[in-house]
Amino acid sequence: MVEKEKRRLTAHKAKISDIVSGKYVSLGGFNPSYVLTNYGLRLSRVRVLATVINSYLTEDKKYAFVVLDDGTGIIRSKAFQDTAPLSNIKVGDEVDFVGKVREYNDERYLVPELVVSVDDPNLESLRKLEIMKFLKLWQEKRKRVLESKKLPLEELKKEMEKYKIREEQIEGILEAEETVKEDGSTEAQATDTKAARALVLKVMAELDRGEGVEYSQIIEKANMPENVTEGALNELLEEGSCYEPRPGVIRIL
């Protein structure tokens, strides 16, 4: 247990929409707070690629904030006393941001650790692909956990070791499942895989003019929770029903 607490938490590459829409969990004491996404990933430290759309620094440089927009959502990063990570960031800058998720007075925000300005026009497409690839692997892990959760403890541990699924990942996935059951939300109903896949294919057929459809257009037109649309897209890509002619563009085969 001690080793688990000492290990530095992974800074997950994440979308702002997942950070602001997930369930915030504060455990108190030395336990790290986190946002629980509805697909079971615990986000405590995050890495976000976003554009700065507002910034502020007090004259005494003891308080600063910036507002970040990555196209999926908007969130504020606030720094108290140590404002150095935000002091040289300007409106219009694209930044690769690493920080911790916090919540106070119903405001979800980020505490900055490292903020770097970037100017590579290909980085946004690369980050989207990295997140899609991660979520595809995560959905596979999630499926394994949910299929195996009724096994005896020792068998479950062996199964999870086989697929390199850590204990805290199992806990997050099962916690999210319980949250969905308690909420009984329309989002939970929208996760019907077959229906989601059918809708995504329908949307792509309607939007494609012969060169494929941009990922962002599919997300907007499908009008489902983004992780549901992503899961359906990942399954369709995996089975060969569609492919990527270029980064961020999907075509039906």
ABEGO torsion letter per residue (X at the ends): XAAAAABBBBBBBBBAAAAAABBBBBAEEABBBBBBBAAGBBBABBBBBBBBABBBBBAAGABBBBBBBAGAEBBBBBBBGBAAAAAABBBGBBBBBBBBBBBBGGBBBBBBABBBBBABAAAAAAAAAAAAAAAAAAAAAAAAAAAAAABBAAAAAAAAAAAGBBAAAAAAAAAAAAAAAAAGBAAAAAABAAAAAAAAAAAAAAABAGAEBBAAAAAAAAGBBAAAAAAAAAAAAAAGABBBABBGBBBBX
